Amino acid sequence: MTRVSSQVEWRLKRLWYGCGIAMLLMVAIVSLVPVPVSAEMTNDKLGHVILYFFLSGWFSLIVPRPGLLWRVFLLLIAYGALMELLQGMTAYRSLEFADGIANSVGVGIGLLVHFSPLRGLLIRLDARLDGLKR
């Protein structure tokens, strides 16, 4: 098994960051559209943890080096807080402090993905896709 370098020079950087931006846009849409009464959950905190785990996991995979993980952490917590504030400004959603905490927990756990074998897989996929492009 090959050891993954701690610093990566992504060949398809636009693709990987574009996927992350698309995920952020999807979260914004899901966070800000009205929820039908039948679809409302009484305790949706696990959903917040999972959603922000995936966001954080993705961005933790594509940061070039571990020293930048703190930026992922702070920016995604700020993004989650912004979504909560925007929800509070609508007539059909509400700002919930507990949702912000759940978002932050998901972000924190997601950072661990940086140190998982998934990073090596993405690095190899990046190289392979770049080779196909040429």
C-alpha positions in Angstrom: 0.0 0.0 0.0 1.4 3.4 -1.0 1.6 6.1 1.6 -0.2 9.3 0.5 1.8 12.5 0.5 0.5 15.2 3.0 0.7 17.8 0.2 -1.2 17.4 -3.1 -1.0 19.4 -6.3 -4.4 18.6 -7.8 -4.4 18.3 -11.6 -8.2 18.7 -11.9 -8.5 21.3 -9.2 -11.4 23.1 -10.9 -13.4 19.9 -11.1 -12.9 19.0 -7.4 -13.6 22.5 -6.1 -16.6 22.8 -8.6 -18.1 19.6 -7.0 -17.7 21.2 -3.6 -19.4 24.4 -4.7 -22.2 22.4 -6.2 -22.6 20.7 -2.9 -22.7 24.0 -1.1 -25.4 25.2 -3.5 -27.4 22.1 -2.9 -27.2 22.6 0.8 -28.3 26.2 0.4 -31.3 25.1 -1.6 -32.3 22.4 0.8 -31.8 24.8 3.7 -33.9 27.6 2.3 -36.8 26.0 0.4 -40.1 25.6 2.3 -40.6 22.2 3.9 -44.0 20.6 3.5 -45.7 20.1 6.9 -45.8 16.4 6.3 -42.0 16.3 5.8 -41.1 18.2 8.9 -39.0 16.2 11.4 -39.4 16.7 15.1 -35.6 16.1 15.6 -33.6 16.7 12.5 -30.2 17.1 14.2 -28.8 13.8 12.9 -29.6 15.0 9.4 -27.6 18.2 10.1 -24.6 16.2 11.4 -24.7 13.9 8.3 -25.1 16.7 5.8 -22.2 18.8 7.2 -20.1 15.7 7.7 -20.3 15.1 3.9 -19.5 18.8 3.1 -16.6 18.8 5.5 -15.4 15.4 4.4 -15.3 16.5 0.7 -13.5 19.7 1.4 -11.1 18.0 3.8 -10.2 15.6 1.0 -9.4 18.3 -1.5 -7.4 20.8 0.6 -3.8 20.6 -0.6 -2.3 20.0 2.8 -3.4 19.2 6.4 -2.4 22.6 7.7 -5.4 24.1 5.8 -8.0 22.0 7.6 -8.6 24.7 10.1 -9.9 26.9 7.2 -12.3 24.2 6.2 -13.5 24.0 9.8 -14.0 27.7 10.2 -15.5 28.4 6.8 -18.0 25.5 7.0 -19.1 26.5 10.5 -19.6 30.0 9.2 -21.5 28.7 6.2 -23.8 26.6 8.5 -24.4 29.7 10.7 -25.2 31.7 7.6 -27.8 29.1 6.5 -29.4 29.2 10.0 -29.5 33.0 9.9 -31.1 33.0 6.5 -33.6 30.4 7.6 -34.5 32.7 10.5 -35.2 35.5 8.0 -37.8 33.4 6.1 -41.5 33.2 7.1 -41.4 29.4 6.7 -38.2 28.2 8.4 -36.7 29.0 11.7 -33.3 29.7 13.1 -32.3 27.0 15.6 -29.1 27.2 17.7 -29.2 23.4 18.1 -29.0 23.0 14.3 -25.9 25.2 14.3 -24.3 23.0 16.9 -25.3 19.9 14.9 -23.8 21.4 11.8 -20.5 22.1 13.7 -20.3 18.6 15.0 -20.7 17.3 11.5 -18.0 19.6 10.2 -15.6 18.5 13.0 -16.1 14.8 12.4 -15.9 15.3 8.6 -12.3 16.7 8.9 -11.2 13.2 9.8 -11.9 12.1 6.3 -8.7 13.9 5.3 -6.7 11.2 7.0 -8.7 8.3 5.5 -7.8 6.0 2.5 -10.4 8.0 0.5 -7.8 10.8 0.0 -5.5 8.3 -1.7 -8.3 7.1 -3.9 -9.1 10.7 -4.9 -5.4 11.4 -5.6 -5.2 8.3 -7.9 -8.5 9.2 -9.6 -7.2 12.8 -10.2 -4.1 11.4 -11.9 -6.0 8.9 -14.0 -8.6 11.3 -15.2 -5.9 13.9 -16.0 -4.2 11.1 -18.1 -7.4 10.5 -20.0 -7.8 14.2 -20.7 -4.4 14.4 -22.5 
